[in-house]
Amino acid sequence: MQATRRMMTMAIWTAIRPGRSHTKILATAGVEQTLLKANLRTDPAHPRALPTLLEAIALWQGEPVRAALSVDASGGGCGTRLSRELFDVFEPTPLFSLVVVPDRPRRRRRDRLDGLGDFRELRQMLLFEVAR
């Protein structure tokens, strides 16, 4: 029972933002501890890549993942399969949940994992969407 209660209170927050040249992913433990930053291909090579990645993070950390996929609110998105086909491909599991959210304004923040580019918009999305 204690392990179940712990998993419900210590979710890993993950933000995914597809772009024209790559997809950015940011995973944090709460809002302070950065666990993972990644710049991946714009479209995954396999339709189960995103749910498998989210499940792997949950299994690695031993905590559920609450994820948000950012999409262009204006409808002029980058044309990635992530936003077009995502919900036809998989069902969420007890290891993760995923919501699709519109882009949000960006805010500056620094952490100790430099050299991977700008992840401020994903951190902001975590604060506004996943943490609510």
C-alpha positions in Angstrom: 0.0 0.0 0.0 2.8 2.4 0.8 4.4 1.9 -2.6 1.1 2.6 -4.3 0.6 5.8 -2.3 4.2 6.9 -3.1 3.7 6.3 -6.9 0.5 8.5 -6.8 2.3 11.4 -5.2 5.7 11.4 -6.9 4.8 11.6 -10.6 7.5 12.3 -13.2 6.5 15.3 -15.3 7.3 15.0 -19.0 6.8 17.6 -21.8 7.1 16.8 -25.5 7.2 19.4 -28.2 7.5 18.4 -31.8 9.2 20.9 -34.1 10.2 21.3 -37.7 13.7 19.9 -37.2 13.4 17.8 -34.0 11.2 16.9 -31.1 12.3 18.1 -27.6 11.6 16.1 -24.5 12.0 17.2 -20.9 11.3 15.0 -17.9 11.4 16.3 -14.3 10.8 15.1 -10.8 8.5 17.9 -9.7 9.4 21.3 -11.0 13.0 21.4 -9.6 14.9 18.3 -10.5 15.6 17.7 -14.2 15.9 14.0 -15.0 16.1 13.9 -18.8 16.5 16.3 -21.7 16.5 15.0 -25.3 16.4 16.3 -28.9 15.1 13.5 -31.1 13.9 13.2 -34.7 10.8 15.2 -35.5 8.8 12.0 -36.1 9.5 8.7 -34.4 10.5 5.8 -36.6 8.0 3.5 -34.9 4.4 4.3 -33.9 4.9 2.9 -30.4 8.0 5.0 -29.7 6.4 7.6 -27.5 4.3 5.3 -25.3 7.3 3.0 -25.0 9.6 5.9 -24.0 7.1 7.1 -21.4 6.7 3.6 -20.0 10.5 3.2 -19.9 10.9 6.4 -17.9 8.2 5.3 -15.4 9.9 1.9 -15.0 13.4 3.3 -14.7 12.3 5.8 -12.0 9.7 3.7 -10.3 7.2 6.5 -10.6 4.3 7.2 -13.0 4.8 9.7 -15.8 2.4 12.6 -16.4 3.1 13.8 -19.9 2.0 16.7 -22.0 2.3 16.9 -25.8 2.5 20.4 -27.1 0.7 21.2 -30.3 0.5 24.4 -32.3 -2.7 26.1 -31.1 -3.1 28.0 -34.4 -3.5 24.8 -36.4 -0.4 25.6 -38.5 1.7 23.0 -36.7 4.9 21.3 -38.0 3.0 18.3 -39.5 4.4 15.7 -37.1 2.8 12.3 -36.8 2.9 12.7 -33.0 0.0 15.1 -33.0 -2.0 13.6 -35.9 -1.9 9.9 -35.2 -1.0 9.6 -31.5 -4.3 8.5 -30.0 -5.1 5.9 -32.6 -1.8 4.1 -31.9 -1.9 3.3 -28.2 -3.9 3.3 -24.9 -2.5 4.9 -21.8 -1.3 2.6 -19.1 -1.0 2.8 -15.3 2.6 3.8 -15.9 1.8 7.1 -17.7 -0.9 9.5 -18.7 -0.7 11.9 -21.7 -2.6 15.1 -22.5 -2.4 17.2 -25.7 -2.1 20.9 -24.9 -1.7 24.1 -26.9 1.6 26.0 -27.0 2.2 28.4 -24.1 4.3 31.5 -23.6 7.9 30.9 -22.7 9.8 31.8 -19.4 13.6 31.7 -18.7 15.0 29.1 -16.2 18.4 27.6 -15.7 19.4 24.1 -14.6 22.7 22.1 -14.4 22.2 20.2 -17.7 23.5 22.7 -20.3 24.5 22.2 -23.9 21.2 20.6 -25.2 19.5 23.7 -26.3 16.5 25.7 -25.0 13.9 23.7 -23.0 12.2 26.7 -21.3 9.0 26.2 -23.3 8.7 22.6 -22.1 9.3 23.5 -18.5 6.6 26.2 -18.7 4.2 23.6 -20.3 4.9 21.3 -17.3 4.0 24.0 -14.9 0.8 25.0 -16.6 -0.5 21.7 -17.9 1.0 18.6 -16.2 1.2 19.9 -12.7 -2.4 21.0 -12.4 
